[in-house]
Amino acid sequence: TAPSEQYYRLETWDRQRGFLRDGSDQTPIPANRLRAVRRKPLLGKYRTLASWDDGSCALAQVRAGTGSALFLGTLPRYSWSNLADGHLLLPLLQRMADRGAERFSTSISLRVNDASLPQSATDTPVRLDNAQGSHPSGSPADTAGVYRLGAQTYAVNRPWPEDMPDQITDEKLHLLLPETSISSMQSAEEAPILVQEAWKLFLFFALACLLMEALLCLPGQTAKRPSPTTRP
């Protein structure tokens, strides 16, 4: 049991692979919102998937044949933790259900050069889609596509990090070019004086153009016509 007015907090977990991995857009699951006032230590041999803030195991995985069992160090009761809020439990159960359902599906989705690609000592994977590209051989070890091996059909996709644009930070730039003066749009440092002066000139020029446009849009003055006089 945690001391009074304190709680155990989930701090680290594997964000690259496994059941607690980040989403396809690299957004992490909100597992760090888990708070526990009571927990039970895990004994035996296991693989740690998540740890509390003091380094002890919060989520353990034990291999059992071709499957595995997961053990949580707390309960989904508010007298123990806020696990029932779903920050950790909901994505964990969804991904466990998806993993368990893969064995009952004849059509599965894998990654290029995945260790779980179907293997056969006698059959060769047959490419089913028409997007042959530059690899007409259609090997699932290096080419994305739809394949059939025996009675099983599966899709092979590129690893999702290949579709994410890689951005370089100012810190990396300074490490790569330590003796170079660098200025970037997202930099929090003060902009050079030349850039500041250019923005000032552009601002004054834009204001002058707006004033000139306003003057040209003013209506012109019309001459007054003399009123007609009446004769007797």
Buried (B, 14 or more C-beta within 10 A) or exposed (E): EBEEEEBBBBBBBBEEEBBBBBEEEEEEBBBBEBBBBBBEEBEEEBBBBBBBEEEEBBBBBBEEEEEBEBBBBBBBEEEBBBBEBBBBBEBBEEBEEEEEEEEEEEEBEBBBEBEEBBEEEEEEBEBEEEEEEEEEEBBBEEBBBBBBBEEBBBBBBEEEEEEEEEEEEBEEBEEEEEEEEEEEEEEEEEEEEEEEEEEEEEEEEEEEEEEEEEEEEEEEEEEEEEEEEEEE
